[in-house]
């Protein structure tokens, strides 16, 4: 028999876990982790240059410098799996004061996720930048590990419900705590990687950079998983202590 306090804690923990998992899943699948705001372009010469950047971004070979320059100058957004540009729908968009813009996105392939980063982006002779390379790989792998831990915790919890047992609750709480730490580490790796990128790739004049809502969703999911972990651990420990006291009382 489960005390009402423990049952309430378990229900709240499940709700927090579901919300956090949804937030993290949306964050991983969207591209608004980091965004750039570029100044408007006037003049045919600059427009031709930006059109060439756009075509290289969409159809060219994968190169960090090429797609970074396009992101900087064409109001780009970048996430864990996607990079996007805001491109005009009209041919002579540079002559209009407020042209209609659409989002054009390209996904990072699995091979591109493991492509080395270089000390000078675009220059393969400059040597591999190990820190940026492993920060990028960690920011790709850690959220998948986090989601995997939550799925594993959910499977264990479902089996525990079928068996009417609270014994695995402590382990489920630990899995949620590890998932929260992996998510937090993902955000830290991403921010550190972007900071290092901006140090070796200087932003053009009048280009502003800011954090996007996808990153904030991932950041919010971490404390939600931590709260769920705390409730699960508390319910497991308190129920265990209460069970041992009742057993000792009955023996006495």
N, C-alpha and C positions, 0 to 999 in steps of 0.2 A: 504494500500500500504506500503511495507517495503522498507526503504531506502537501497541503495546498500551497505553501510557500515555495516549495521546490518545483511544483508543477507550474506555478506562475512564472518562476525564474526561467524554466525551460521554454515555456511558450514565448516569453519576451526575447530570449536568446535566439530562438528559431526565426522570429520576425526580423530581428536585427541582422542575422546572418543572411537571410533572403534579400533584404534591402541592400546590404553591402555587396553581395554577389552580383546583383543586378547592376549596381553602380559600376563595379569593376568591369563587368562584361561590356557595358556600354562604352566605358572609357577605352578599353582595349580595341574595340571595333570602330571607333571614330577617330577623326584626324585633327581635332582641335586641341591638341596638347600645347602647341606653341604657334603663334600667329604673328605675321608681319604686316605693318600698315605702311604702304608705299605712297609717295606723293603722286598726284595726277600727272599725266604725260601730255605735253602739248608739242606738236611739231612732227612732221613726217619722218625726220631722221631718227629721232628717238623711238618712234613707233615701230619703225622697221627693225631696229635692234631688238626691241622687246618681243616682236613677233618671231624673230629668229630664236630667241631664248625659249619662247613658248614651244616652238616646234621641236627644238632639241630636248626640252623637258619631256615632251609627250612621246616622241618617236626615236630619240637618240639613245646612245649607249649609256648605261648607268655610270655616272661619275659624280662624286660628291660636290665638287666645285661647280659643275654645270647646274645641277638641280638646286644647290644652295643659292647661287646667283639669281636663278629664276624666282625662287621663293622670296628673296630679299626685295626684288624689284617689281614683282607682280602680285603683291598682297597675298603671299602664300601662307598656307597652314600645313603643319606637319604633325603626325602622330606616331604611334608605334608601328603601324602597318601601312599607313597612307601618307602621301604628300600631294598637296593640291594647290592650284593657282586659281585666282579670280581672273577670268579672261572675258573680253568683250564679245558680244554677239554680232556687232556691226563691223564692216570692213574699215570704214573711216571713223572709228570710235574716237581717235585722238582729236577730232575736230568738234566733238560734242562736249558740252559742259558737264553732262551727267549721263554717260553711256550706260546701257544695260549690261550688267555683268553676270556671268554664270560660273559655277565652280567646276573645274576640270581636274580630276584626280587620277593618280597613278599609284598602284600598290607596290610595296616592297616585296620582292620575291623571297623565298626562303634562302636562296643562295646569296642574295644581296644583304640579308640580315647578318650574314657571317663574313661579308667582305671586309678586309682590313681597312682601317683609317690611316691616313698618312699625315705626317707632321705639317706638310704643306698640301692642303686639299687639291687634288688634281695632278700633283707632281709625284709620280710613283718612285722617283729616284730620291726623294727626300727621306725615305725610311718610314717604317710603320710606327704609328703612334699607339703604343700598347695600351696606354690608359684609356684613350678614347675608344679604341677597338673593343676592349672588354667592358667598358661602361655601356656601349651600344648593345653588346650581346647580352649583358645582364638585364638591361631594360626590356629586352625582347623575351628573355626566358623566365624572369622572375614572376611576371603576372600570370604566365601559364602554370607555373608551379603553384602559385597562390590559388588559382581556380581549381587545380587538381587536388590540392589539400582540402578545399571546401567540399568538393564532390565526394572525396573519400570520407570526410567527416559525416556528410549526409547519408552515405550508404551504411556506415557503421551505426549512425543514429536510427535509421530505419530498421535495421536488424535488431537493435536494442529494444525498439518499441514492440516488434513482433514477439520478442522473448520476455517482455515485461520486466526489463532489468535496467537499473541505473548504473551498473558497473562500468560501462564504457564511457560514461559522461566525462570523466576527468580526461581521458585520452582525446575525446572530441574537442574539449576546451583547449587542450594543448595544440591540436591541429589548427584551430581557429586562430590561436595566438601566432603560430608560425606563418599562417596565411597573411595575417595583418602585418607582420614584420617584412614579409616578401613584398607586399604592396607598397609599404613605406620605402623600402629599399629601391623599388622600381622608380618611384618619384624622385628620390635622391639621385639615382644614377642618371635619370633623364636630365634633371636640372644641371648636374655637374657636366654632363656631356655637351649640352647646349652652351654652357658658359665657356668650356674649352674650345668649342667650335667658333664662337664669336671672338675668341682671342686670336685665332689663326686666320679667320676670315672676317675682315673688317666690314661692318655694315656700311652701305652707301649713305650719303648725306640725306637727312630728313626721313630716314626709315626708322620707324619705331617697332619694337618687339614687345610682346606681352604674353602672359600665360593664358591658355585657353580653358574653356569649361571642362573639357575632357580630363585634363590633369587634375582639376579640382574635384571631379567625381571620384577619381582614383584616390585622391588624398582623403576624401571624406570616408571612403569605404574602409580605410585602415582602422580608424578609431571605432567604427561600428563593429568590425570583427573583434577588436580588442574588448569591447564591452560585452559582446556575446561570449567571448572566451572567459571573461571574469565571472559572468553569471553561471556559466556551465561548471567552472571550477568550484565556485562557492556552493552550488547545489550538490555537486559530487562529494565535496569534503564534509559539508554539514550533514548530508544524509548518511554518510559513512559513520561519522562520529555518533549521530543519533542512534544508528543501528547497533553499534557496539555498546552504547550505554544501555539500550533496551535488552540486549543479549546478556550483559553482565547482571542487570537487575533481575532477569528471569532466572539466571543461574543461582544468584544469591537467594 
